[in-house]
Amino acid sequence: MVNKLITSSVIRQLAKYFFHSNYSLMFSMEQFKLTLTIKGCSGMGSANIQHTDYSRKNKQLIVMAVVVPEVTLSSSDGLAIPVIGMGTMSSPPVGPEITKDAIIEAIKAGYRHFDTAFVYRTEQPLGEAIAEALRLGLVKSRDELYISSKLWCSFGEKGLILPAINMSLRNLQLDYLDMYLIHWPLKLSEEVRQMPAKKEHISPLDIKSVWEAMEECKSLGLTKGIGVSNFTCKQLEELLSTAKIPPAVNQVEMNPLWQQKKLREFCKARGIQVTAYSPLGAFNTKWGDNRILECYVLEEIAKAKGKTTAQISLRWLYEQEVSSVAKSFNKERMKQNLDIFDWSLTEEESNKISQLPQRKGITFASIFGLHDWLLQLDAED
Ligand SMILES: NC(=O)c1ccc[n+]([C@@H]2O[C@H](COP(=O)([O-])OP(=O)(O)OC[C@H]3O[C@@H](n4cnc5c(N)ncnc54)[C@H](OP(=O)(O)O)[C@@H]3O)[C@@H](O)[C@H]2O)c1
Protein backbone atom coordinates (compact mmCIF):
# COMPACT_ATOMS: atom_id res chain seq x y z
CA MET A 1 0.00 0.00 0.00
CA VAL A 2 1.14 3.45 -0.87
CA ASN A 3 0.67 4.80 2.62
CA LYS A 4 3.09 2.23 3.96
CA LEU A 5 5.68 3.10 1.37
CA ILE A 6 5.31 6.83 1.77
CA THR A 7 5.68 7.17 5.49
CA SER A 8 5.47 10.56 7.12
CA SER A 9 9.21 10.47 7.75
CA VAL A 10 9.86 9.92 4.03
CA ILE A 11 7.53 12.80 3.27
CA ARG A 12 9.34 14.95 5.77
CA GLN A 13 12.70 14.11 4.27
CA LEU A 14 11.48 14.86 0.76
CA ALA A 15 9.79 18.01 1.95
CA LYS A 16 12.97 19.13 3.70
CA TYR A 17 14.98 18.46 0.56
CA PHE A 18 12.67 20.46 -1.63
CA PHE A 19 11.70 23.17 0.80
CA HIS A 20 14.41 25.47 -0.38
CA SER A 21 12.01 26.33 -3.17
CA ASN A 22 8.54 25.14 -2.22
CA TYR A 23 5.46 26.14 -0.36
CA SER A 24 3.37 23.09 -0.95
CA LEU A 25 4.26 19.80 -2.52
CA MET A 26 2.22 17.37 -4.52
CA PHE A 27 3.40 13.80 -4.90
CA SER A 28 1.68 11.69 -7.51
CA MET A 29 2.09 7.95 -7.57
CA GLU A 30 2.27 5.74 -10.65
CA GLN A 31 2.52 2.28 -9.15
CA PHE A 32 5.70 2.59 -7.08
CA LYS A 33 7.05 5.55 -8.90
CA LEU A 34 6.94 8.86 -7.13
CA THR A 35 6.83 12.09 -9.05
CA LEU A 36 6.83 15.51 -7.59
CA THR A 37 4.98 18.63 -8.60
CA ILE A 38 6.09 21.88 -7.13
CA LYS A 39 3.60 24.60 -6.30
CA GLY A 40 3.82 27.86 -4.41
CA CYS A 41 6.30 30.49 -3.41
CA SER A 42 10.06 30.44 -3.32
CA GLY A 43 12.63 31.23 -0.67
CA MET A 44 14.27 29.45 2.24
CA GLY A 45 11.92 28.38 4.96
CA SER A 46 11.10 26.21 7.90
CA ALA A 47 8.25 23.82 7.26
CA ASN A 48 5.52 21.96 8.96
CA ILE A 49 3.37 19.40 7.18
CA GLN A 50 -0.21 20.11 8.15
CA HIS A 51 -2.27 17.82 6.08
CA THR A 52 -1.83 14.81 3.80
CA ASP A 53 -4.54 13.49 1.57
CA TYR A 54 -4.37 10.32 -0.52
CA SER A 55 -6.73 10.10 -3.43
CA ARG A 56 -7.14 6.54 -4.78
CA LYS A 57 -8.91 7.78 -7.88
CA ASN A 58 -6.15 10.12 -8.96
CA LYS A 59 -3.40 8.06 -7.35
CA GLN A 60 -2.18 11.18 -5.67
CA LEU A 61 -0.88 11.99 -2.27
CA ILE A 62 -1.17 15.69 -1.63
CA VAL A 63 1.01 17.08 1.10
CA MET A 64 0.13 20.52 2.36
CA ALA A 65 2.93 22.17 4.26
CA VAL A 66 3.29 25.59 5.79
CA VAL A 67 6.64 27.07 5.01
CA VAL A 68 7.63 30.29 6.66
CA PRO A 69 10.38 31.91 4.57
CA GLU A 70 13.54 32.97 6.37
CA VAL A 71 15.97 35.85 5.98
CA THR A 72 19.64 35.43 6.81
CA LEU A 73 20.79 38.04 9.32
CA SER A 74 24.03 39.95 9.14
CA SER A 75 26.67 39.66 11.89
CA SER A 76 24.97 36.56 13.32
CA ASP A 77 27.04 33.69 11.87
CA GLY A 78 24.52 32.67 9.22
CA LEU A 79 21.53 32.77 11.57
CA ALA A 80 18.21 33.07 9.72
CA ILE A 81 15.01 34.64 11.05
CA PRO A 82 11.63 33.14 10.03
CA VAL A 83 9.77 36.13 8.57
CA ILE A 84 6.70 35.61 10.75
CA GLY A 85 7.06 34.91 14.43
CA MET A 86 4.60 34.49 17.27
CA GLY A 87 4.44 37.28 19.84
CA THR A 88 3.88 36.11 23.40
CA MET A 89 2.70 39.28 25.14
CA SER A 90 -1.03 39.20 25.95
CA SER A 91 -3.40 41.95 26.94
CA PRO A 92 -4.98 41.51 29.41
CA PRO A 93 -2.26 39.13 30.66
CA VAL A 94 -3.20 35.44 30.63
CA GLY A 95 -1.95 32.62 32.83
CA PRO A 96 1.20 30.63 32.02
CA GLU A 97 -0.78 27.50 31.07
CA ILE A 98 -2.75 29.39 28.42
CA THR A 99 0.46 30.85 27.03
CA LYS A 100 2.17 27.45 27.01
CA ASP A 101 -0.77 25.74 25.27
CA ALA A 102 -0.99 28.50 22.66
CA ILE A 103 2.73 28.17 21.89
CA ILE A 104 2.40 24.42 21.45
CA GLU A 105 -0.52 25.01 19.05
CA ALA A 106 1.62 27.56 17.22
CA ILE A 107 4.45 25.05 16.81
CA LYS A 108 1.91 22.56 15.40
CA ALA A 109 0.70 25.25 12.99
CA GLY A 110 4.23 25.83 11.68
CA TYR A 111 5.60 28.72 13.77
CA ARG A 112 9.30 28.39 14.55
CA HIS A 113 10.05 31.94 15.68
CA PHE A 114 8.88 33.08 19.15
CA ASP A 115 9.27 36.53 20.61
CA THR A 116 9.41 37.04 24.35
CA ALA A 117 10.96 39.47 26.85
CA PHE A 118 11.88 39.41 30.51
CA VAL A 119 9.19 41.98 31.22
CA TYR A 120 6.37 40.01 29.51
CA ARG A 121 6.70 37.18 32.07
CA THR A 122 6.30 34.71 29.21
CA GLU A 123 9.84 33.34 29.19
CA GLN A 124 8.90 30.53 31.58
CA PRO A 125 5.79 29.29 29.73
CA LEU A 126 7.69 29.57 26.44
CA GLY A 127 10.49 27.45 27.92
CA GLU A 128 7.98 24.88 29.13
CA ALA A 129 6.27 24.81 25.74
CA ILE A 130 9.62 24.22 24.01
CA ALA A 131 10.45 21.38 26.40
CA GLU A 132 7.00 19.85 25.79
CA ALA A 133 7.29 20.25 22.00
CA LEU A 134 10.61 18.38 22.13
CA ARG A 135 9.07 15.63 24.28
CA LEU A 136 6.14 15.30 21.87
CA GLY A 137 8.46 15.25 18.85
CA LEU A 138 6.85 18.37 17.34
CA VAL A 139 10.39 19.61 16.76
CA LYS A 140 13.42 17.34 16.71
CA SER A 141 15.82 19.73 18.33
CA ARG A 142 15.89 23.17 19.89
CA ASP A 143 17.97 24.36 16.89
CA GLU A 144 14.82 24.24 14.75
CA LEU A 145 13.45 27.19 16.72
CA TYR A 146 14.33 30.89 16.67
CA ILE A 147 13.90 32.35 20.15
CA SER A 148 14.19 36.05 20.80
CA SER A 149 14.14 37.74 24.21
CA LYS A 150 14.84 41.26 25.47
CA LEU A 151 16.87 43.06 28.09
CA TRP A 152 14.52 45.08 30.32
CA CYS A 153 15.37 48.74 31.08
CA SER A 154 15.99 48.07 34.78
CA PHE A 155 19.08 46.07 33.69
CA GLY A 156 20.31 48.79 31.32
CA GLU A 157 23.78 49.01 32.83
CA LYS A 158 26.98 47.22 31.78
CA GLY A 159 27.35 45.07 34.93
CA LEU A 160 23.71 43.91 34.93
CA ILE A 161 23.52 42.51 31.42
CA LEU A 162 25.22 39.13 31.81
CA PRO A 163 23.11 38.34 34.91
CA ALA A 164 20.00 39.45 32.99
CA ILE A 165 20.58 37.20 29.97
CA ASN A 166 21.45 34.30 32.27
CA MET A 167 18.18 34.85 34.12
CA SER A 168 16.25 34.82 30.81
CA LEU A 169 18.05 31.61 29.78
CA ARG A 170 17.14 29.99 33.10
CA ASN A 171 13.50 31.05 32.67
CA LEU A 172 13.51 29.58 29.18
CA GLN A 173 15.45 26.42 30.19
CA LEU A 174 17.76 27.12 27.25
CA ASP A 175 21.54 27.22 26.75
CA TYR A 176 21.38 30.01 24.23
CA LEU A 177 19.03 32.55 22.64
CA ASP A 178 18.86 33.16 18.93
CA MET A 179 18.43 36.89 19.44
CA TYR A 180 18.86 39.14 22.45
CA LEU A 181 17.51 42.66 22.02
CA ILE A 182 17.84 45.82 24.08
CA HIS A 183 14.11 46.34 24.70
CA TRP A 184 14.12 50.17 24.86
CA PRO A 185 16.99 52.67 24.68
CA LEU A 186 16.29 53.79 28.24
CA LYS A 187 17.53 53.04 31.75
CA LEU A 188 15.03 52.70 34.60
CA SER A 189 16.15 52.95 38.19
CA GLU A 190 15.59 50.06 40.59
CA GLU A 191 12.69 51.77 42.36
CA VAL A 192 10.42 51.55 39.33
CA ARG A 193 7.76 48.90 39.86
CA GLN A 194 5.12 50.18 37.47
CA MET A 195 4.56 52.52 34.54
CA PRO A 196 4.42 55.41 33.92
CA ALA A 197 7.62 56.13 35.82
CA LYS A 198 8.68 59.36 37.51
CA LYS A 199 10.97 61.60 35.45
CA GLU A 200 13.87 61.19 37.88
CA HIS A 201 13.72 57.40 37.54
CA ILE A 202 14.28 57.35 33.77
CA SER A 203 17.54 58.19 32.03
CA PRO A 204 19.09 57.71 28.60
CA LEU A 205 20.95 54.45 28.11
CA ASP A 206 24.74 54.53 28.01
CA ILE A 207 24.64 52.88 24.61
CA LYS A 208 28.42 52.29 24.28
CA SER A 209 28.95 50.38 27.52
CA VAL A 210 25.63 48.51 27.33
CA TRP A 211 26.39 47.40 23.78
CA GLU A 212 29.84 46.15 24.84
CA ALA A 213 28.10 43.87 27.35
CA MET A 214 25.64 42.73 24.67
CA GLU A 215 28.66 41.88 22.47
CA GLU A 216 30.07 39.87 25.35
CA CYS A 217 26.81 37.87 25.54
CA LYS A 218 27.31 36.91 21.91
CA SER A 219 31.03 36.15 22.31
CA LEU A 220 30.22 33.86 25.24
CA GLY A 221 27.71 31.96 23.08
CA LEU A 222 24.75 32.95 25.25
CA THR A 223 23.01 34.30 22.15
CA LYS A 224 23.61 33.81 18.44
CA GLY A 225 22.66 37.36 17.56
CA ILE A 226 22.28 40.72 19.27
CA GLY A 227 20.04 43.57 18.33
CA VAL A 228 17.88 46.41 19.54
CA SER A 229 14.26 47.43 19.77
CA ASN A 230 12.57 50.81 19.59
CA PHE A 231 15.81 52.50 18.45
CA THR A 232 15.57 55.64 16.31
CA CYS A 233 18.01 56.36 13.43
CA LYS A 234 19.92 58.73 15.72
CA GLN A 235 20.33 56.11 18.45
CA LEU A 236 21.39 53.51 15.87
CA GLU A 237 23.99 55.94 14.53
CA GLU A 238 25.38 56.40 18.03
CA LEU A 239 25.50 52.64 18.55
CA LEU A 240 27.12 51.96 15.17
CA SER A 241 29.83 54.54 15.81
CA THR A 242 31.42 52.33 18.51
CA ALA A 243 29.99 48.83 17.95
CA LYS A 244 32.38 46.00 17.12
CA ILE A 245 29.40 43.81 16.24
CA PRO A 246 26.60 45.76 14.53
CA PRO A 247 23.02 45.03 15.64
CA ALA A 248 21.39 42.34 13.50
CA VAL A 249 17.80 43.45 14.20
CA ASN A 250 15.82 46.54 15.18
CA GLN A 251 12.35 45.49 16.38
CA VAL A 252 9.95 48.42 16.09
CA GLU A 253 6.27 49.16 15.69
CA MET A 254 5.37 48.84 12.03
CA ASN A 255 2.19 48.24 10.05
CA PRO A 256 0.40 49.87 7.10
CA LEU A 257 -0.54 52.83 9.31
CA TRP A 258 2.99 53.31 10.69
CA GLN A 259 5.24 52.43 7.79
CA GLN A 260 8.62 53.57 9.16
CA LYS A 261 9.96 54.50 5.71
CA LYS A 262 12.98 56.52 6.92
CA LEU A 263 14.01 54.01 9.58
CA ARG A 264 13.64 51.12 7.14
CA GLU A 265 15.87 52.80 4.55
CA PHE A 266 18.42 53.59 7.24
CA CYS A 267 18.43 49.98 8.49
CA LYS A 268 18.52 48.47 5.01
CA ALA A 269 21.59 50.50 4.07
CA ARG A 270 23.38 49.16 7.17
CA GLY A 271 22.28 45.51 6.97
CA ILE A 272 19.97 45.74 9.99
CA GLN A 273 16.83 43.60 9.71
CA VAL A 274 13.67 45.42 10.75
CA THR A 275 11.15 43.30 12.65
CA ALA A 276 7.64 44.71 12.86
CA TYR A 277 5.79 44.47 16.16
CA SER A 278 2.08 45.26 16.52
CA PRO A 279 1.66 44.33 12.83
CA LEU A 280 -2.11 44.16 13.37
CA GLY A 281 -2.24 47.44 15.29
CA ALA A 282 -2.29 45.47 18.57
CA PHE A 283 -6.03 44.95 18.12
CA ASN A 284 -7.96 44.56 21.39
CA THR A 285 -4.96 45.28 23.62
CA LYS A 286 -4.33 48.00 26.18
CA TRP A 287 -1.77 49.65 23.88
CA GLY A 288 -3.53 49.14 20.54
CA ASP A 289 -6.83 49.61 18.72
CA ASN A 290 -8.84 48.67 15.63
CA ARG A 291 -7.11 51.04 13.22
CA ILE A 292 -5.58 48.22 11.14
CA LEU A 293 -8.22 45.51 11.35
CA GLU A 294 -11.00 47.99 10.61
CA CYS A 295 -9.12 50.20 8.16
CA TYR A 296 -11.47 50.81 5.22
CA VAL A 297 -8.75 50.61 2.52
CA LEU A 298 -7.37 47.34 3.91
CA GLU A 299 -10.88 45.93 4.30
CA GLU A 300 -11.68 46.73 0.65
CA ILE A 301 -8.48 45.04 -0.55
CA ALA A 302 -9.19 42.05 1.69
CA LYS A 303 -12.74 41.70 0.35
CA ALA A 304 -11.57 41.81 -3.26
CA LYS A 305 -8.96 39.10 -2.63
CA GLY A 306 -10.98 36.83 -0.35
CA LYS A 307 -8.50 37.45 2.50
CA THR A 308 -8.78 39.06 5.92
CA THR A 309 -7.50 42.53 6.81
CA ALA A 310 -4.98 40.86 9.15
CA GLN A 311 -3.61 38.88 6.21
CA ILE A 312 -3.40 42.00 4.03
CA SER A 313 -1.37 43.78 6.70
CA LEU A 314 0.97 40.82 7.22
CA ARG A 315 1.40 40.26 3.49
CA TRP A 316 2.18 43.96 2.97
CA LEU A 317 4.86 43.75 5.69
CA TYR A 318 6.36 40.66 4.05
CA GLU A 319 6.48 42.49 0.71
CA GLN A 320 8.37 45.35 2.42
CA GLU A 321 11.08 42.76 3.26
CA VAL A 322 10.65 43.07 7.01
CA SER A 323 9.98 40.23 9.43
CA SER A 324 6.97 40.45 11.76
CA VAL A 325 5.92 39.20 15.15
CA ALA A 326 2.14 38.87 15.37
CA LYS A 327 0.42 37.59 18.49
CA SER A 328 -2.57 35.29 18.33
CA PHE A 329 -3.39 32.65 20.91
CA ASN A 330 -6.43 31.61 18.89
CA LYS A 331 -5.89 28.40 16.88
CA GLU A 332 -7.68 29.57 13.73
CA ARG A 333 -6.27 33.09 13.71
CA MET A 334 -2.69 31.93 14.26
CA LYS A 335 -3.04 29.66 11.20
CA GLN A 336 -4.66 32.45 9.20
CA ASN A 337 -1.73 34.75 10.00
CA LEU A 338 0.72 32.27 8.42
CA ASP A 339 -1.35 31.84 5.29
CA ILE A 340 0.14 34.73 3.37
CA PHE A 341 2.92 33.24 1.27
CA ASP A 342 1.22 31.92 -1.88
CA TRP A 343 -0.47 35.10 -3.08
CA SER A 344 0.56 38.72 -3.45
CA LEU A 345 -0.70 42.29 -3.54
CA THR A 346 -1.07 44.00 -6.90
CA GLU A 347 0.85 47.18 -7.64
CA GLU A 348 -2.38 49.16 -7.34
CA GLU A 349 -3.14 47.64 -3.93
CA SER A 350 0.40 48.37 -2.69
CA ASN A 351 0.11 51.96 -3.93
CA LYS A 352 -3.15 52.44 -2.05
CA ILE A 353 -1.53 51.13 1.14
CA SER A 354 1.53 53.35 0.72
CA GLN A 355 -0.75 56.41 0.69
CA LEU A 356 -2.51 55.66 3.97
CA PRO A 357 -2.28 58.45 6.57
CA GLN A 358 0.35 57.64 9.21
CA ARG A 359 0.04 57.50 12.99
CA LYS A 360 2.37 56.03 15.58
CA GLY A 361 0.62 53.76 18.10
CA ILE A 362 3.25 53.06 20.78
CA THR A 363 5.36 55.98 22.00
CA PHE A 364 8.06 56.44 24.64
CA ALA A 365 5.76 58.88 26.44
CA SER A 366 2.69 56.61 26.33
CA ILE A 367 4.64 53.83 28.05
CA PHE A 368 7.18 55.50 30.31
CA GLY A 369 5.47 58.82 31.11
CA LEU A 370 4.65 62.21 29.63
CA HIS A 371 8.08 63.76 30.21
CA ASP A 372 9.51 66.43 27.92
CA TRP A 373 12.62 64.56 26.80
CA LEU A 374 10.57 61.41 26.01
CA LEU A 375 8.19 63.51 23.93
CA GLN A 376 11.25 64.80 22.08
CA LEU A 377 12.43 61.23 21.46
CA ASP A 378 8.99 60.44 20.06
CA ALA A 379 9.41 63.20 17.52
CA GLU A 380 12.58 61.52 16.12
CA ASP A 381 12.39 58.90 13.33
N1 LIG B 1 9.67 45.40 21.26
C1 LIG B 1 8.61 45.96 21.78
O1 LIG B 1 8.69 47.01 22.45
C2 LIG B 1 7.26 45.35 21.53
C3 LIG B 1 6.09 46.09 21.75
C4 LIG B 1 4.85 45.49 21.49
C5 LIG B 1 4.80 44.17 21.03
N2 LIG B 1 5.95 43.46 20.87
C6 LIG B 1 5.94 42.05 20.41
O2 LIG B 1 5.14 41.96 19.26
C7 LIG B 1 4.11 40.99 19.45
C8 LIG B 1 2.89 41.35 18.62
O3 LIG B 1 2.47 42.69 18.83
P1 LIG B 1 1.13 43.07 19.59
O4 LIG B 1 0.78 41.97 20.49
O5 LIG B 1 1.34 44.43 20.13
O6 LIG B 1 0.04 43.23 18.49
P2 LIG B 1 -0.53 42.48 17.18
O7 LIG B 1 0.19 41.22 16.92
O8 LIG B 1 -0.58 43.53 16.14
O9 LIG B 1 -2.04 42.19 17.63
C9 LIG B 1 -2.38 41.23 18.58
C10 LIG B 1 -3.90 41.26 18.76
O10 LIG B 1 -4.54 40.98 17.52
C11 LIG B 1 -5.42 39.84 17.68
N3 LIG B 1 -5.29 39.06 16.44
C12 LIG B 1 -4.23 38.34 16.02
N4 LIG B 1 -4.46 37.81 14.80
C13 LIG B 1 -5.69 38.21 14.43
C14 LIG B 1 -6.48 37.99 13.28
N5 LIG B 1 -6.04 37.26 12.26
N6 LIG B 1 -7.72 38.55 13.24
C15 LIG B 1 -8.19 39.30 14.29
N7 LIG B 1 -7.49 39.55 15.41
C16 LIG B 1 -6.23 39.02 15.48
C17 LIG B 1 -4.92 39.11 18.90
O11 LIG B 1 -5.95 38.44 19.57
P3 LIG B 1 -6.01 36.82 19.68
O12 LIG B 1 -4.80 36.38 20.44
O13 LIG B 1 -7.28 36.61 20.43
O14 LIG B 1 -6.06 36.30 18.28
C18 LIG B 1 -4.38 40.25 19.76
O15 LIG B 1 -5.45 40.84 20.50
C19 LIG B 1 3.89 41.00 20.97
O16 LIG B 1 3.20 39.87 21.44
C20 LIG B 1 5.33 41.09 21.44
O17 LIG B 1 5.95 39.82 21.36
C21 LIG B 1 7.17 44.04 21.09
The ligand as an SDF file (V2000), in Angstrom:
LIG
                    3D

 48 52  0  0  0  0  0  0  0  0999 V2000
    9.6710   45.4020   21.2640 N   0  0  0  0  0  0  0  0  0  0  0  0
    8.6080   45.9640   21.7770 C   0  0  0  0  0  0  0  0  0  0  0  0
    8.6880   47.0050   22.4550 O   0  0  0  0  0  0  0  0  0  0  0  0
    7.2570   45.3490   21.5340 C   0  0  0  0  0  0  0  0  0  0  0  0
    6.0900   46.0920   21.7500 C   0  0  0  0  0  0  0  0  0  0  0  0
    4.8510   45.4880   21.4880 C   0  0  0  0  0  0  0  0  0  0  0  0
    4.8040   44.1750   21.0340 C   0  0  0  0  0  0  0  0  0  0  0  0
    5.9480   43.4640   20.8700 N   0  0  0  0  0  0  0  0  0  0  0  0
    5.9360   42.0450   20.4140 C   0  0  0  0  0  0  0  0  0  0  0  0
    5.1430   41.9630   19.2610 O   0  0  0  0  0  0  0  0  0  0  0  0
    4.1090   40.9880   19.4460 C   0  0  0  0  0  0  0  0  0  0  0  0
    2.8880   41.3470   18.6220 C   0  0  0  0  0  0  0  0  0  0  0  0
    2.4740   42.6910   18.8260 O   0  0  0  0  0  0  0  0  0  0  0  0
    1.1340   43.0710   19.5920 P   0  0  0  0  0  0  0  0  0  0  0  0
    0.7760   41.9700   20.4930 O   0  0  0  0  0  0  0  0  0  0  0  0
    1.3370   44.4340   20.1270 O   0  0  0  0  0  0  0  0  0  0  0  0
    0.0430   43.2280   18.4860 O   0  0  0  0  0  0  0  0  0  0  0  0
   -0.5310   42.4810   17.1840 P   0  0  0  0  0  0  0  0  0  0  0  0
    0.1910   41.2240   16.9170 O   0  0  0  0  0  0  0  0  0  0  0  0
   -0.5790   43.5320   16.1440 O   0  0  0  0  0  0  0  0  0  0  0  0
   -2.0360   42.1880   17.6350 O   0  0  0  0  0  0  0  0  0  0  0  0
   -2.3800   41.2350   18.5750 C   0  0  0  0  0  0  0  0  0  0  0  0
   -3.8980   41.2640   18.7630 C   0  0  0  0  0  0  0  0  0  0  0  0
   -4.5400   40.9760   17.5220 O   0  0  0  0  0  0  0  0  0  0  0  0
   -5.4170   39.8390   17.6800 C   0  0  0  0  0  0  0  0  0  0  0  0
   -5.2920   39.0650   16.4370 N   0  0  0  0  0  0  0  0  0  0  0  0
   -4.2300   38.3380   16.0220 C   0  0  0  0  0  0  0  0  0  0  0  0
   -4.4580   37.8070   14.8000 N   0  0  0  0  0  0  0  0  0  0  0  0
   -5.6870   38.2120   14.4340 C   0  0  0  0  0  0  0  0  0  0  0  0
   -6.4830   37.9850   13.2790 C   0  0  0  0  0  0  0  0  0  0  0  0
   -6.0420   37.2600   12.2610 N   0  0  0  0  0  0  0  0  0  0  0  0
   -7.7210   38.5550   13.2440 N   0  0  0  0  0  0  0  0  0  0  0  0
   -8.1940   39.2980   14.2880 C   0  0  0  0  0  0  0  0  0  0  0  0
   -7.4870   39.5510   15.4130 N   0  0  0  0  0  0  0  0  0  0  0  0
   -6.2330   39.0160   15.4810 C   0  0  0  0  0  0  0  0  0  0  0  0
   -4.9190   39.1090   18.9030 C   0  0  0  0  0  0  0  0  0  0  0  0
   -5.9510   38.4390   19.5670 O   0  0  0  0  0  0  0  0  0  0  0  0
   -6.0130   36.8160   19.6760 P   0  0  0  0  0  0  0  0  0  0  0  0
   -4.8000   36.3770   20.4420 O   0  0  0  0  0  0  0  0  0  0  0  0
   -7.2770   36.6090   20.4300 O   0  0  0  0  0  0  0  0  0  0  0  0
   -6.0650   36.2980   18.2830 O   0  0  0  0  0  0  0  0  0  0  0  0
   -4.3800   40.2550   19.7620 C   0  0  0  0  0  0  0  0  0  0  0  0
   -5.4480   40.8390   20.5000 O   0  0  0  0  0  0  0  0  0  0  0  0
    3.8900   41.0030   20.9730 C   0  0  0  0  0  0  0  0  0  0  0  0
    3.1960   39.8720   21.4380 O   0  0  0  0  0  0  0  0  0  0  0  0
    5.3320   41.0940   21.4420 C   0  0  0  0  0  0  0  0  0  0  0  0
    5.9500   39.8160   21.3640 O   0  0  0  0  0  0  0  0  0  0  0  0
    7.1740   44.0410   21.0870 C   0  0  0  0  0  0  0  0  0  0  0  0
  1  2  1  0
  2  3  2  0
  2  4  1  0
  4  5  1  0
  4 48  2  0
  5  6  2  0
  6  7  1  0
  7  8  2  0
  8  9  1  0
  8 48  1  0
  9 10  1  0
  9 46  1  0
 10 11  1  0
 11 12  1  0
 11 44  1  0
 12 13  1  0
 13 14  1  0
 14 15  2  0
 14 16  1  0
 14 17  1  0
 17 18  1  0
 18 19  2  0
 18 20  1  0
 18 21  1  0
 21 22  1  0
 22 23  1  0
 23 24  1  0
 23 42  1  0
 24 25  1  0
 25 26  1  0
 25 36  1  0
 26 27  1  0
 26 35  1  0
 27 28  2  0
 28 29  1  0
 29 30  1  0
 29 35  2  0
 30 31  1  0
 30 32  2  0
 32 33  1  0
 33 34  2  0
 34 35  1  0
 36 37  1  0
 36 42  1  0
 37 38  1  0
 38 39  2  0
 38 40  1  0
 38 41  1  0
 42 43  1  0
 44 45  1  0
 44 46  1  0
 46 47  1  0
M  CHG  2   8   1  16  -1
M  END
$$$$
